[in-house]
């Protein structure tokens, strides 16, 4: 069996060996992935077969957007206007309202910095539909109702729990029509004895906590959409490409390092068990094998895990197509 390519199966249990990216948050904007080999037991579902075309090598496009020199600045607006809540705070310092601010239809983006990577696409949707967008995100604070362990400082982020509780209360009170929720798979959490959880225990804690969060969000009356985390790169992409301008393959990431079938299955499962819509954007970001750092002439990543705002805006079309199949405001 070859992991990640052409796995044809129905529902059954198999052992899967894969390289799972684990995130170390150096600071709010520049996480660095550390590949860690783990062995998991996964439930393989119809999301398993990823048969992708081979990535063709080529030089970095001369008209790359954004340019490698400006890549680090190509971030969602809430980074720039201080809406995105930082790790040492319990609330945003801005109002975080975008789009058509007086609209009777409100949509919400909720989660951590990986959720914020979706902001350009969601904002583009809100502007096109003339909807009010409320962006509620916090650095390194996953949406699941679990403790947040900061791997850099080696302490629990108590302010994350405060922020999440208050934010969920706010969302329920405003009764939005649509909620997008997402978060990084590279979270760290602790169990009941205070030990940092790993492997299946970590996944079980996340799934239980995510069910609680999704149940709370559903109580607002909104349509809730769980967005799976996007594939990752094992490189700081702009830095890598700047030293490998003649070959984008030198900065490509294998499927087994970019995403995890195990986690996709867990995300799919928690969405099904809470009756919310699940969207799997894996092939929107990684459309060939290995995962290219560039889509046409657009840079996909600004580091190892956050999408460039320019690329994220291109995801508005497939995102709305998926949502509109099952929902009318």
C-alpha positions in Angstrom: 0.0 0.0 0.0 1.3 3.4 -0.9 0.3 6.1 1.5 -1.7 9.0 0.0 -2.0 7.9 -3.6 -4.7 5.7 -5.0 -5.8 4.0 -1.7 -9.0 2.3 -2.8 -11.1 1.1 0.1 -14.4 1.1 1.8 -14.7 1.7 5.6 -12.2 -0.4 7.5 -9.4 -0.2 10.0 -5.8 -0.3 8.8 -2.5 0.8 10.3 -1.2 3.9 8.6 2.4 5.2 8.9 2.8 8.8 7.9 4.8 11.9 8.6 2.6 14.3 10.6 3.7 17.9 10.7 3.8 19.2 14.3 3.7 22.9 14.7 6.0 24.9 16.9 4.8 28.5 17.2 7.9 30.7 17.2 5.7 33.7 17.2 2.3 34.7 15.9 3.2 34.9 12.3 6.0 32.5 11.6 5.3 28.9 12.7 7.9 26.4 11.7 6.9 22.8 11.0 8.8 19.9 12.5 8.0 16.6 10.8 7.6 13.8 13.3 7.1 10.2 12.3 4.1 8.6 14.1 2.1 5.5 13.7 -1.7 5.8 13.9 -4.7 3.6 13.4 -7.0 5.3 11.0 -10.6 4.9 9.8 -10.3 5.2 6.0 -13.3 6.7 4.4 -14.1 8.0 0.8 -11.8 10.9 1.3 -8.8 8.5 1.2 -8.1 8.2 -2.6 -5.9 11.2 -3.6 -4.8 10.4 -7.1 -3.1 13.6 -8.3 -1.2 14.5 -11.4 2.5 14.7 -11.2 3.9 18.2 -10.4 5.9 19.5 -13.3 9.1 21.3 -12.4 9.7 24.8 -13.6 11.5 28.0 -12.4 9.8 30.5 -10.1 7.6 32.7 -12.4 8.9 36.1 -13.0 5.4 37.5 -12.4 4.9 35.6 -9.1 2.2 37.1 -6.9 3.1 38.1 -4.4 6.8 38.4 -5.1 9.1 36.5 -2.9 10.4 39.8 -1.4 6.9 40.9 -0.4 5.5 37.5 0.5 5.7 38.0 4.3 3.5 41.1 4.0 0.7 39.3 2.0 -1.4 38.6 5.0 -5.2 38.9 5.8 -6.4 42.3 6.9 -7.1 41.3 10.6 -3.3 40.9 11.1 -2.8 44.4 10.0 -5.7 46.1 11.8 -5.0 44.3 15.1 -8.3 42.4 14.9 -6.6 39.0 15.2 -6.2 38.4 19.0 -2.6 37.8 20.1 -1.5 35.0 22.5 -1.1 37.3 25.5 -4.6 38.8 25.2 -8.1 37.7 26.0 -9.9 39.8 23.3 -9.3 41.6 20.1 -8.4 45.3 20.2 -10.6 46.0 17.1 -14.2 45.6 16.1 -13.5 42.9 13.5 -16.4 43.7 11.3 -15.9 43.7 7.5 -18.0 43.5 4.3 -21.4 45.1 4.2 -21.4 46.3 7.8 -25.1 47.2 7.8 -26.3 44.0 6.2 -29.1 42.0 7.8 -27.1 38.8 7.0 -24.1 38.1 9.2 -21.4 35.5 8.6 -18.7 34.5 11.0 -15.1 33.2 10.7 -14.0 31.5 13.9 -10.8 29.8 15.0 -7.1 30.2 15.1 -4.5 31.6 12.7 -5.2 28.8 10.2 -8.8 29.8 10.3 -7.7 33.4 9.6 -5.9 32.1 6.5 -9.4 31.7 5.1 -10.3 35.4 5.7 -9.4 36.7 2.2 -11.8 34.1 0.6 -14.6 34.7 3.2 -14.2 38.5 2.9 -14.4 38.3 -0.9 -17.6 36.2 -0.5 -19.1 38.7 2.0 -18.4 41.7 -0.3 -19.8 39.9 -3.3 -23.0 38.9 -1.5 -23.2 42.2 0.5 -23.1 40.4 3.8 -21.7 41.5 7.2 -18.5 39.5 8.2 -17.4 39.1 11.8 -13.9 37.7 12.0 -13.1 36.1 15.4 -9.7 34.5 15.6 -6.9 34.1 18.1 -3.3 33.1 17.6 -2.6 29.5 18.7 -6.1 29.1 20.2 -7.8 26.2 18.5 -11.6 26.2 18.2 -12.0 22.9 19.9 -13.0 23.1 23.6 -9.7 21.8 25.0 -6.8 23.3 26.8 -4.2 25.1 24.7 -0.6 24.2 25.5 2.0 26.6 24.2 4.9 24.6 23.1 7.2 27.6 23.0 6.6 28.8 26.6 5.7 25.3 27.9 2.6 26.6 29.7 -1.1 26.4 29.3 -2.7 29.4 27.6 -5.4 30.2 30.1 -6.3 33.3 28.1 -7.3 31.0 25.2 -10.0 29.4 27.3 -11.3 32.8 28.3 -11.2 34.1 24.7 -12.9 31.0 23.3 -15.7 31.0 26.0 -16.5 34.6 25.5 -16.3 34.4 21.7 -18.7 31.4 21.5 -21.1 33.3 23.8 -20.8 36.4 21.4 -21.5 34.2 18.3 -24.6 32.6 19.9 -26.0 36.0 21.0 -25.7 37.6 17.5 -27.4 34.7 15.8 -25.5 34.7 12.5 -26.7 33.0 9.4 -23.5 31.2 8.5 -20.4 30.2 10.5 -17.0 29.0 9.1 -14.9 27.3 11.8 -11.4 25.9 11.3 -8.1 25.3 13.1 -4.7 23.8 12.8 -4.1 20.1 13.2 -0.8 21.0 14.8 -2.2 21.9 18.2 -0.9 20.8 21.5 -3.1 20.0 24.5 -3.0 18.3 27.9 -4.9 15.5 29.4 -6.6 15.2 32.8 -3.2 14.5 34.5 -1.6 17.6 32.9 0.6 15.6 30.5 0.9 16.8 26.9 -1.2 14.4 24.8 0.0 12.6 21.8 -1.4 10.2 19.1 -4.9 8.8 19.6 -5.4 10.4 23.0 -4.7 13.8 21.5 -7.1 13.1 18.7 -9.8 11.8 21.0 -9.5 15.0 23.2 -9.8 17.1 20.1 -12.8 15.3 18.7 -14.7 15.5 22.1 -13.8 19.2 22.4 -14.7 19.9 18.8 -18.1 18.3 19.3 -18.8 20.6 22.2 -17.8 23.7 20.2 -19.8 22.7 17.1 -22.8 21.9 19.3 -22.6 25.4 20.9 -22.2 27.1 17.5 -25.3 25.2 16.2 -27.3 26.6 19.1 -27.0 30.0 17.4 -29.3 28.8 14.6 -26.6 29.3 12.0 -25.5 27.0 9.3 -22.1 25.7 10.6 -19.3 24.7 8.2 -16.2 22.9 9.4 -13.3 23.6 7.2 -10.5 21.0 7.3 -7.1 22.4 7.9 -5.2 23.0 4.6 -2.1 21.0 3.6 1.2 22.2 5.0 4.7 22.8 3.6 7.8 21.5 5.3 9.6 24.6 4.2 9.4 28.3 4.8 8.3 28.6 1.2 9.4 32.2 0.3 12.9 31.5 1.8 13.2 28.2 0.1 12.2 29.5 -3.3 14.5 32.4 -3.0 17.4 30.0 -3.0 15.9 27.5 -5.5 14.5 29.9 -8.2 15.3 27.5 -11.0 13.2 24.6 -9.5 10.0 24.7 -7.6 10.2 21.0 -7.0 13.1 21.7 -4.6 10.5 23.4 -2.4 7.6 20.9 -2.9 6.2 18.8 -0.1 5.3 15.1 -0.4 1.6 14.2 0.2 2.5 12.3 3.3 4.1 15.3 4.9 1.5 17.8 3.6 -1.6 16.3 5.1 -2.8 13.3 7.1 -5.6 10.9 6.0 -6.0 10.1 9.7 -6.8 13.7 10.6 -9.0 14.2 7.6 -11.0 11.2 8.7 -11.3 12.5 12.2 -12.5 15.9 11.0 -15.0 14.2 8.7 -16.2 12.1 11.5 -16.8 14.9 14.0 -18.7 16.9 11.4 -21.0 13.9 10.6 -21.6 13.3 14.3 -22.6 16.9 15.0 -24.6 17.2 11.7 -22.6 20.2 10.4 -21.2 20.6 6.8 -17.7 19.4 6.3 -15.5 20.9 3.5 -12.2 19.2 2.6 -10.1 21.8 0.7 -7.0 19.5 0.4 -6.9 19.3 -3.4 -7.7 23.0 -3.7 -4.3 23.7 -2.1 -2.4 20.6 -3.1 -3.5 19.8 -6.7 -0.5 17.8 -7.8 2.0 15.3 -6.4 4.2 16.4 -4.6 2.4 19.5 -3.4 3.6 22.5 -5.3 4.5 25.8 -3.5 3.0 27.7 -6.4 -0.3 27.6 -8.2 0.1 29.0 -11.7 1.8 32.3 -10.9 0.5 32.6 -7.4 2.5 31.8 -4.2 0.5 29.5 -2.0 2.3 30.0 1.3 3.9 32.8 3.2 5.7 30.4 5.5 5.1 26.7 6.2 1.5 26.7 7.1 -0.3 30.0 6.4 -1.7 30.7 3.0 -0.8 33.9 1.2 -3.8 36.3 1.0 -3.5 36.4 -2.7 -3.9 32.7 -3.0 -6.6 32.5 -0.4 -8.7 34.9 -2.4 -8.8 32.3 -5.2 -10.5 29.9 -2.9 -13.7 31.9 -2.7 -15.2 30.3 -5.8 -14.8 26.6 -4.7 -15.8 27.6 -1.2 -19.0 29.2 -2.2 -19.8 26.4 -4.6 -19.6 23.9 -1.8 -21.6 26.0 0.7 -24.3 27.0 -1.8 -25.0 23.3 -2.7 -26.7 22.8 0.6 -27.7 26.3 1.8 -29.6 29.4 0.9 -29.5 32.5 3.1 
